[in-house]
Amino acid sequence: MTGATGPTDRSLLVIGGGIAGLSMGCYAQMNGYRSAVLEMRDKPGGVMTAWMRQGYTIDYCIHWLSGSKPGGSLYRLWEEIGLVRGVEFVDLPEQRPYGLDASFRDPSGNSIRLVQATAM
């Protein structure tokens, strides 16, 4: 590999293909290291993945989107590693003081209502 200062024999092995491991692999290569990421599962992403169950997509990584819009706390990281190229962020309604109660409709007319249960 050729780094910013020329060919390198520096290498880095990253254990775990979650967002931290994948980011580390990207940053290593951006700084002239050869890198490899080892992940025990069949696809990378760690907790930033989704899966199907009974016809529904369960998105485990939705909490990672917080702070991801331009100017947000995570946006710089996503931008540096190329994750947000061509991505448009859409602001959703703010959470209400007594819990979330919001409805969303996609272009096909499908809708979903999100309601946060309150403690009894």
DSSP file (Angstrom, degrees, kcal/mol; ACC not computed):
  #  RESIDUE AA STRUCTURE BP1 BP2  ACC     N-H-->O    O-->H-N    N-H-->O    O-->H-N    TCO  KAPPA ALPHA  PHI   PSI    X-CA   Y-CA   Z-CA
    1    1 A M              0   0    0      0, 0.0     7,-1.9     0, 0.0     2,-0.6   0.000 360.0 360.0 360.0 146.8    0.0    0.0    0.0
    2    2 A T  E     -A    7   0A   0      5,-0.2    30,-0.1    31,-0.1    31,-0.1  -0.934 360.0-168.6-107.3 119.4    1.1    3.5   -0.6
    3    3 A G  E >   -A    6   0A   0      3,-2.9     3,-1.2    -2,-0.6    28,-0.1  -0.176  45.7 -79.2 -92.2-170.7    0.4    6.0    2.2
    4    4 A A  T 3  S+     0   0    0      1,-0.3    27,-0.0    26,-0.1    28,-0.0   0.779 134.3  38.3 -62.4 -27.0    0.6    9.7    2.3
    5    5 A T  T 3  S-     0   0    0      1,-0.4    -1,-0.3    27,-0.0    -3,-0.0   0.287 126.9 -85.1-108.6   9.4    4.4    9.5    2.7
    6    6 A G  E <  S-A    3   0A   0     -3,-1.2    -3,-2.9     2,-0.0    -1,-0.4  -0.706  79.6  -7.0 119.8-171.8    5.0    6.5    0.3
    7    7 A P  E     -A    2   0A   0      0, 0.0     2,-0.3     0, 0.0    -5,-0.2  -0.222  65.5-164.2 -59.5 147.2    4.9    2.7    0.6
    8    8 A T        -     0   0    0     -7,-1.9    24,-0.0     2,-0.1    -2,-0.0  -0.968  31.8-167.4-134.7 149.2    4.4    1.3    4.1
    9    9 A D        +     0   0    0     -2,-0.3     2,-0.3     2,-0.1    24,-0.1   0.192  58.0 118.3-113.5  12.3    4.8   -2.0    5.8
   10   10 A R        +     0   0    0     22,-0.3    24,-2.5     2,-0.0     2,-0.3  -0.619  42.5 178.6 -77.0 134.5    2.8   -0.8    8.8
   11   11 A S  E     -b   34   0B   0     -2,-0.3     2,-0.4    22,-0.2    24,-0.2  -0.948  18.9-158.3-139.3 160.7   -0.3   -2.8    9.4
   12   12 A L  E     -b   35   0B   0     22,-2.3    24,-1.7    -2,-0.3     2,-0.5  -0.998   6.1-154.3-141.3 130.7   -3.1   -3.0   11.9
   13   13 A L  E     -b   36   0B   0     -2,-0.4     2,-0.5    22,-0.2    24,-0.2  -0.940  14.2-159.4-106.9 123.6   -5.5   -5.8   12.7
   14   14 A V  E     -b   37   0B   0     22,-3.1    24,-3.1    -2,-0.5     2,-0.7  -0.900   5.5-149.9-107.3 126.6   -8.9   -4.7   14.0
   15   15 A I  E     +b   38   0B   0     -2,-0.5    24,-0.2    22,-0.2    22,-0.1  -0.860  68.6  32.4 -97.1 114.7  -11.0   -7.2   16.0
   16   16 A G        -     0   0    0     22,-3.6    23,-0.2    -2,-0.7    22,-0.1   0.338  63.3-138.2 109.5 122.9  -14.7   -6.5   15.6
   17   17 A G        +     0   0    0      4,-0.2    28,-3.4    26,-0.1    29,-0.1  -0.101  61.2 120.2-103.1  34.2  -16.6   -5.1   12.6
   18   18 A G  B  > S-c   45   0C   0     27,-0.2     4,-3.0    26,-0.2     5,-0.3  -0.161  87.9 -79.8 -79.7-173.0  -18.9   -2.8   14.5
   19   19 A I  H  > S+     0   0    0     26,-0.5     4,-2.2     1,-0.2     5,-0.2   0.864 132.8  50.0 -61.4 -36.1  -18.9    1.0   13.8
   20   20 A A  H  > S+     0   0    0      2,-0.2     4,-2.5     1,-0.2    -1,-0.2   0.938 114.3  43.8 -67.6 -45.9  -15.8    1.5   15.9
   21   21 A G  H  > S+     0   0    0      2,-0.2     4,-2.3     1,-0.2    -2,-0.2   0.914 115.5  47.5 -65.7 -43.1  -13.9   -1.3   14.2
   22   22 A L  H  X S+     0   0    0     -4,-3.0     4,-2.1     2,-0.2    -1,-0.2   0.909 113.3  48.8 -64.3 -41.3  -14.9   -0.3   10.7
   23   23 A S  H  X S+     0   0    0     -4,-2.2     4,-3.1    -5,-0.3     5,-0.2   0.917 109.7  52.4 -63.2 -42.7  -14.1    3.3   11.5
   24   24 A M  H  X S+     0   0    0     -4,-2.5     4,-2.6     1,-0.2    -2,-0.2   0.909 108.4  50.6 -60.1 -42.6  -10.7    2.3   12.9
   25   25 A G  H  X S+     0   0    0     -4,-2.3     4,-1.9     2,-0.2    -1,-0.2   0.903 112.6  46.7 -61.1 -42.0  -10.0    0.3    9.7
   26   26 A C  H  X S+     0   0    0     -4,-2.1     4,-2.4     2,-0.2    -2,-0.2   0.949 113.8  47.0 -63.8 -50.0  -10.9    3.4    7.6
   27   27 A Y  H  X S+     0   0    0     -4,-3.1     4,-1.0     1,-0.2    -2,-0.2   0.874 109.1  55.5 -62.6 -37.4   -8.8    5.8    9.7
   28   28 A A  H ><>S+     0   0    0     -4,-2.6     5,-2.7    -5,-0.2     3,-0.7   0.943 111.6  43.2 -59.6 -47.4   -5.8    3.4    9.6
   29   29 A Q  H ><5S+     0   0    0     -4,-1.9     3,-1.5     1,-0.2    -2,-0.2   0.860 108.8  57.7 -68.1 -34.7   -5.8    3.3    5.8
   30   30 A M  H 3<5S+     0   0    0     -4,-2.4    -1,-0.2     1,-0.3    -2,-0.2   0.736 109.4  48.2 -65.3 -20.3   -6.4    7.1    5.6
   31   31 A N  T <<5S-     0   0    0     -4,-1.0    -1,-0.3    -3,-0.7    -2,-0.2   0.061 128.7 -91.4-111.2  23.5   -3.1    7.4    7.7
   32   32 A G  T < 5S+     0   0    0     -3,-1.5   -22,-0.3     1,-0.3     2,-0.3   0.533  83.4 126.6  88.1   7.4   -1.0    5.0    5.6
   33   33 A Y      < -     0   0    0     -5,-2.7     2,-0.4    -6,-0.2    -1,-0.3  -0.675  58.9-127.0 -93.8 150.9   -1.5    1.7    7.4
   34   34 A R  E     -b   11   0B   0    -24,-2.5   -22,-2.3    -2,-0.3     2,-0.3  -0.809  39.8-171.3 -84.4 139.2   -2.6   -1.5    5.8
   35   35 A S  E     -b   12   0B   0     -2,-0.4     2,-0.4   -24,-0.2   -22,-0.2  -0.976  22.4-171.9-138.0 151.3   -5.6   -2.7    7.8
   36   36 A A  E     -b   13   0B   0    -24,-1.7   -22,-3.1    -2,-0.3     2,-0.5  -0.995  13.6-150.1-136.6 140.6   -7.9   -5.8    8.1
   37   37 A V  E     -b   14   0B   0     -2,-0.4     2,-0.5   -24,-0.2   -22,-0.2  -0.954   7.4-157.1-114.6 124.6  -11.1   -6.0   10.1
   38   38 A L  E     -b   15   0B   0    -24,-3.1   -22,-3.6    -2,-0.5     2,-0.4  -0.883  13.0-179.6-102.5 129.6  -12.1   -9.4   11.6
   39   39 A E        -     0   0    0     -2,-0.5    -2,-0.0   -23,-0.2   -24,-0.0  -0.995  23.5-151.0-130.1 133.2  -15.8   -9.9   12.4
   40   40 A M  S    S+     0   0    0     -2,-0.4    -1,-0.1     3,-0.0     2,-0.1   0.723  76.6  72.3 -77.5 -21.1  -17.3  -13.1   13.9
   41   41 A R  S    S-     0   0    0      2,-0.2    -2,-0.1     1,-0.1   -24,-0.0  -0.343  95.3-104.9 -89.7 174.6  -20.7  -12.6   12.3
   42   42 A D  S    S+     0   0    0     -2,-0.1    -1,-0.1     1,-0.1    -2,-0.0   0.559 103.2  29.9 -79.2  -7.1  -21.6  -13.1    8.6
   43   43 A K  S    S-     0   0    0      3,-0.0     3,-0.4     0, 0.0    -2,-0.2  -0.994  83.1-115.0-147.6 149.9  -21.9   -9.3    8.0
   44   44 A P  S    S+     0   0    0      0, 0.0   -26,-0.2     0, 0.0   -25,-0.1  -0.261  74.1  82.7 -76.8 168.6  -20.2   -6.3    9.5
   45   45 A G  B >   -c   18   0C   0    -28,-3.4     3,-2.8     4,-0.1   -26,-0.5   0.102  60.9-152.8 128.0 -22.2  -22.0   -3.6   11.5
   46   46 A G  T 3  S-     0   0    0     -3,-0.4     3,-0.3     1,-0.3   -28,-0.1  -0.341  82.2  -7.9  56.6-128.7  -22.2   -4.8   15.0
   47   47 A V  T 3  S+     0   0    0      1,-0.2    -1,-0.3    13,-0.1     2,-0.2   0.445 123.1  82.9 -80.4   2.2  -25.2   -3.2   16.6
   48   48 A M  S <  S+     0   0    0     -3,-2.8     2,-0.2    13,-0.1    -1,-0.2  -0.224  78.1  95.6 -94.9  44.3  -25.6   -1.0   13.6
   49   49 A T        -     0   0    0     -3,-0.3    11,-1.6    -2,-0.2    12,-0.5  -0.739  59.7-145.0-125.0 173.1  -27.5   -3.7   11.7
   50   50 A A  E     -D   59   0D   0     -2,-0.2     2,-0.3     9,-0.2     9,-0.2  -0.927  12.1-167.8-134.4 160.1  -31.1   -4.7   11.1
   51   51 A W  E     -D   58   0D   0      7,-2.0     7,-3.7    -2,-0.3     2,-0.4  -0.963  21.6-113.2-146.1 163.6  -32.8   -8.0   10.8
   52   52 A M  E     +D   57   0D   0     -2,-0.3     2,-0.3     5,-0.2     5,-0.2  -0.790  29.3 174.0-100.4 140.5  -36.1   -9.4    9.6
   53   53 A R  E >  S-D   56   0D   0      3,-2.6     3,-2.0    -2,-0.4    -2,-0.0  -0.913  71.5 -20.2-147.4 120.2  -38.6  -11.1   12.0
   54   54 A Q  T 3  S-     0   0    0     -2,-0.3     3,-0.1     1,-0.3    -2,-0.0   0.858 128.6 -48.8  51.0  42.1  -42.1  -12.2   10.9
   55   55 A G  T 3  S+     0   0    0      1,-0.2     2,-0.4     0, 0.0    -1,-0.3   0.427 117.5 109.9  83.6  -1.0  -42.1   -9.8    8.0
   56   56 A Y  E <   -D   53   0D   0     -3,-2.0    -3,-2.6     2,-0.0     2,-0.6  -0.852  65.6-130.8-108.7 143.4  -40.9   -6.8   10.0
   57   57 A T  E     -D   52   0D   0     -2,-0.4     2,-0.7    -5,-0.2    -5,-0.2  -0.833  17.6-156.2 -90.6 122.0  -37.5   -5.1    9.8
   58   58 A I  E     -D   51   0D   0     -7,-3.7    -7,-2.0    -2,-0.6     2,-0.9  -0.890   5.7-160.1 -99.6 113.5  -36.1   -4.6   13.2
   59   59 A D  E >   +D   50   0D   0     -2,-0.7     3,-0.7    -9,-0.2    -9,-0.2  -0.828  13.4 178.5-100.1 103.6  -33.6   -1.7   13.0
   60   60 A Y  T 3  S+     0   0    0    -11,-1.6     3,-0.4    -2,-0.9   -10,-0.2   0.643  73.4  59.8 -79.2 -14.3  -31.3   -2.0   16.0
   61   61 A C  T >   +     0   0    0    -12,-0.5     3,-2.3     1,-0.2     4,-0.5   0.332  62.9 110.5-100.7   9.4  -29.1    1.1   15.1
   62   62 A I  G X  S+     0   0    0     -3,-0.7     3,-1.5     1,-0.3     4,-0.4   0.817  73.5  63.0 -56.3 -31.0  -31.7    3.8   15.0
   63   63 A H  G >  S+     0   0    0     -3,-0.4     3,-0.9     1,-0.3    -1,-0.3   0.741  92.2  65.6 -66.6 -21.3  -30.1    5.4   18.2
   64   64 A W  G <  S+     0   0    0     -3,-2.3    -1,-0.3     1,-0.2    -2,-0.2   0.669  87.6  69.7 -73.4 -15.1  -26.9    6.0   16.2
   65   65 A L  G X  S+     0   0    0     -3,-1.5     3,-2.1    -4,-0.5     4,-0.3   0.726  72.2 105.6 -75.4 -19.7  -28.7    8.5   14.0
   66   66 A S  T <  S+     0   0    0     -3,-0.9     8,-0.1    -4,-0.4    -3,-0.0  -0.425  91.6  13.0 -60.7 126.6  -29.0   10.9   16.8
   67   67 A G  T 3  S+     0   0    0     -2,-0.2     7,-2.5     6,-0.1     8,-1.1   0.628  97.0 114.1  82.3  13.7  -26.5   13.7   16.2
   68   68 A S    <   +     0   0    0     -3,-2.1    -2,-0.1     6,-0.2     3,-0.1   0.632  43.6  96.7 -95.7 -14.3  -25.9   12.6   12.5
   69   69 A K  S >  S-     0   0    0     -4,-0.3     3,-3.1     1,-0.2     6,-0.4  -0.340  97.4 -68.9 -72.2 159.8  -27.3   15.5   10.6
   70   70 A P  T 3  S+     0   0    0      0, 0.0    -1,-0.2     0, 0.0     3,-0.1  -0.209 128.7  21.6 -50.0 130.4  -24.9   18.2    9.4
   71   71 A G  T 3  S+     0   0    0      1,-0.3    -2,-0.1    -3,-0.1    -3,-0.1   0.249  98.8 126.1  91.6 -11.5  -23.6   20.1   12.4
   72   72 A G  S <> S-     0   0    0     -3,-3.1     4,-0.6     1,-0.1     3,-0.4  -0.253  76.7-102.8 -76.8 168.5  -24.4   17.2   14.7
   73   73 A S  T  4 S+     0   0    0      1,-0.2     4,-0.2     2,-0.1    -5,-0.2   0.768 118.9  35.8 -65.8 -28.0  -22.0   15.5   17.0
   74   74 A L  T  > S+     0   0    0     -7,-2.5     4,-2.2    -5,-0.1     3,-0.3   0.566  92.2  89.6-100.3 -10.5  -21.4   12.4   14.8
   75   75 A Y  H  > S+     0   0    0     -8,-1.1     4,-2.8    -3,-0.4     5,-0.2   0.876  83.4  55.7 -58.6 -40.8  -21.7   14.0   11.4
   76   76 A R  H  X S+     0   0    0     -4,-0.6     4,-2.7     2,-0.2    -1,-0.2   0.913 109.2  47.6 -59.5 -43.5  -17.9   14.8   11.2
   77   77 A L  H  > S+     0   0    0     -3,-0.3     4,-2.1    -4,-0.2     6,-0.2   0.957 113.0  47.4 -60.6 -51.5  -17.1   11.1   11.8
   78   78 A W  H  <>S+     0   0    0     -4,-2.2     5,-2.2     1,-0.2     6,-0.8   0.881 114.3  48.6 -59.2 -38.1  -19.6    9.9    9.2
   79   79 A E  H ><5S+     0   0    0     -4,-2.8     3,-1.0    -5,-0.2    -1,-0.2   0.921 108.7  52.4 -68.1 -44.7  -18.3   12.5    6.7
   80   80 A E  H 3<5S+     0   0    0     -4,-2.7    -2,-0.2     1,-0.3    -1,-0.2   0.867 113.7  42.4 -61.5 -37.8  -14.6   11.6    7.2
   81   81 A I  T 3<5S-     0   0    0     -4,-2.1    -1,-0.3    -5,-0.2    -2,-0.2   0.423 115.7-113.0 -93.2   3.9  -15.2    7.9    6.6
   82   82 A G  T X 5S+     0   0    0     -3,-1.0     3,-0.7    -4,-0.4    -3,-0.2   0.615  76.4 129.1  84.3  13.5  -17.5    8.5    3.6
   83   83 A L  T 3 <S+     0   0    0     -5,-2.2    -4,-0.2    -6,-0.2    -5,-0.1   0.757  70.9  46.9 -75.2 -24.8  -20.7    7.2    5.2
   84   84 A V  T >  S+     0   0    0     -6,-0.8     3,-2.1    -9,-0.1     2,-0.3   0.316  73.3 132.3-104.0   9.3  -22.9   10.2    4.4
   85   85 A R  T <  S+     0   0    0     -3,-0.7     3,-0.1     1,-0.3    -6,-0.0  -0.449  86.9   1.8 -61.5 124.2  -22.0   10.8    0.8
   86   86 A G  T 3  S+     0   0    0     -2,-0.3     2,-0.4     1,-0.2    -1,-0.3   0.603 101.2 131.7  75.6  11.8  -25.3   11.2   -1.1
   87   87 A V    <   -     0   0    0     -3,-2.1     2,-0.5     2,-0.0    -1,-0.2  -0.832  43.4-154.8-100.8 133.3  -27.4   10.9    2.1
   88   88 A E        -     0   0    0     -2,-0.4     2,-0.4    -3,-0.1   -19,-0.0  -0.921   8.3-148.1-106.4 129.3  -30.2   13.4    2.8
   89   89 A F        -     0   0    0     -2,-0.5     2,-0.5   -21,-0.0    -2,-0.0  -0.814   9.1-159.9 -97.0 135.7  -31.2   13.9    6.5
   90   90 A V        -     0   0    0     -2,-0.4     2,-0.3   -21,-0.0   -21,-0.0  -0.966  16.3-129.2-117.8 125.5  -34.8   14.8    7.2
   91   91 A D        -     0   0    0     -2,-0.5     3,-0.1     1,-0.0    -2,-0.0  -0.568  24.1-157.7 -73.7 132.9  -35.8   16.4   10.5
   92   92 A L        -     0   0    0     -2,-0.3     3,-0.1     1,-0.2    12,-0.0  -0.641  36.4 -71.3-103.3 165.7  -38.6   14.7   12.3
   93   93 A P        -     0   0    0      0, 0.0    -1,-0.2     0, 0.0     3,-0.1  -0.205  56.5-104.6 -56.9 146.4  -41.0   16.2   14.8
   94   94 A E        -     0   0    0      1,-0.1     2,-0.2    -3,-0.1    -3,-0.0  -0.323  41.6 -95.0 -66.0 153.2  -39.4   17.0   18.2
   95   95 A Q        -     0   0    0      5,-0.1     5,-0.2    -3,-0.1    -1,-0.1  -0.512  43.3-120.7 -69.0 138.1  -40.3   14.6   21.1
   96   96 A R  B >   -E   99   0E   0      3,-0.6     3,-2.0    -2,-0.2    -1,-0.1  -0.446  22.2-109.0 -79.4 155.1  -43.2   16.0   23.1
   97   97 A P  T 3  S+     0   0    0      0, 0.0     3,-0.1     0, 0.0    -1,-0.1   0.807 118.2  42.1 -55.1 -32.7  -42.8   16.8   26.8
   98   98 A Y  T 3  S-     0   0    0      1,-0.4     2,-0.2    20,-0.0    -2,-0.0   0.103 129.9 -64.1-105.2  23.2  -45.0   13.8   27.9
   99   99 A G  B <   -E   96   0E   0     -3,-2.0    -3,-0.6    16,-0.0    -1,-0.4  -0.434  66.9 -55.4 119.8 166.8  -43.7   11.3   25.4
  100  100 A L        +     0   0    0     -5,-0.2    16,-2.6    -2,-0.2     2,-0.2  -0.622  46.6 162.0 -82.3 133.9  -43.5   10.7   21.7
  101  101 A D  E     +F  115   0F   0     -2,-0.3     2,-0.3    14,-0.2    14,-0.2  -0.695  22.8 142.7-149.8  93.2  -46.7   10.7   19.6
  102  102 A A  E     -F  114   0F   0     12,-2.3    12,-3.3    -2,-0.2     2,-0.4  -0.982  34.0-152.6-138.9 146.0  -45.9   11.1   15.9
  103  103 A S  E     -F  113   0F   0     -2,-0.3     2,-0.3    10,-0.2    10,-0.2  -0.936  12.3-170.8-117.8 143.2  -47.2    9.8   12.6
  104  104 A F  E     -F  112   0F   0      8,-2.5     8,-2.2    -2,-0.4     2,-0.4  -0.975   5.7-160.8-132.8 145.9  -45.2    9.4    9.4
  105  105 A R  E     -F  111   0F   0     -2,-0.3     6,-0.2     6,-0.2     5,-0.0  -0.994  11.1-144.0-129.5 132.1  -46.3    8.6    5.9
  106  106 A D    >   -     0   0    0      4,-2.6     3,-2.2    -2,-0.4    -2,-0.0  -0.407  37.8 -95.0 -87.2 170.9  -44.1    7.3    3.1
  107  107 A P  T 3  S+     0   0    0      0, 0.0    -1,-0.1     0, 0.0    -2,-0.0   0.732 124.0  59.0 -58.9 -22.8  -44.5    8.3   -0.6
  108  108 A S  T 3  S-     0   0    0      2,-0.1     3,-0.1     1,-0.0    -3,-0.0   0.523 120.8-105.7 -83.6  -5.3  -46.5    5.2   -1.2
  109  109 A G  S <  S+     0   0    0     -3,-2.2     2,-0.2     1,-0.3    -1,-0.0   0.383  73.8 139.7  97.4  -3.9  -49.1    6.2    1.3
  110  110 A N        -     0   0    0     -5,-0.0    -4,-2.6     1,-0.0    -1,-0.3  -0.494  33.6-163.8 -70.2 142.5  -48.1    3.7    4.0
  111  111 A S  E     -F  105   0F   0     -6,-0.2     2,-0.3    -2,-0.2    -6,-0.2  -0.913  15.5-168.4-130.6 158.7  -48.2    5.2    7.5
  112  112 A I  E     -F  104   0F   0     -8,-2.2    -8,-2.5    -2,-0.3     2,-0.5  -0.995  10.1-151.2-141.9 142.0  -46.8    4.4   10.9
  113  113 A R  E     -F  103   0F   0     -2,-0.3     2,-0.5   -10,-0.2   -10,-0.2  -0.973   8.8-158.0-116.8 127.0  -47.6    6.0   14.3
  114  114 A L  E     +F  102   0F   0    -12,-3.3   -12,-2.3    -2,-0.5     2,-0.4  -0.911  14.5 176.3-106.5 124.3  -45.0    6.0   17.0
  115  115 A V  E     -F  101   0F   0     -2,-0.5     2,-0.6   -14,-0.2   -14,-0.2  -0.996  22.2-142.0-130.8 128.5  -46.2    6.3   20.6
  116  116 A Q        -     0   0    0    -16,-2.6     2,-0.1    -2,-0.4    -2,-0.0  -0.794  22.9-129.0 -90.4 123.0  -44.0    6.2   23.7
  117  117 A A        -     0   0    0     -2,-0.6     2,-0.3   -18,-0.1   -17,-0.1  -0.425  21.1-135.2 -69.0 144.5  -45.6    4.4   26.6
  118  118 A T        -     0   0    0     -2,-0.1     2,-0.1     1,-0.1    -1,-0.1  -0.739  22.8-102.1-101.0 151.9  -45.5    6.2   29.9
  119  119 A A              0   0    0     -2,-0.3    -1,-0.1     1,-0.1     0, 0.0  -0.406 360.0 360.0 -69.8 146.1  -44.6    4.7   33.2
  120  120 A M              0   0    0     -2,-0.1    -1,-0.1     0, 0.0    -2,-0.0   0.415 360.0 360.0 -99.1 360.0  -47.5    3.9   35.5
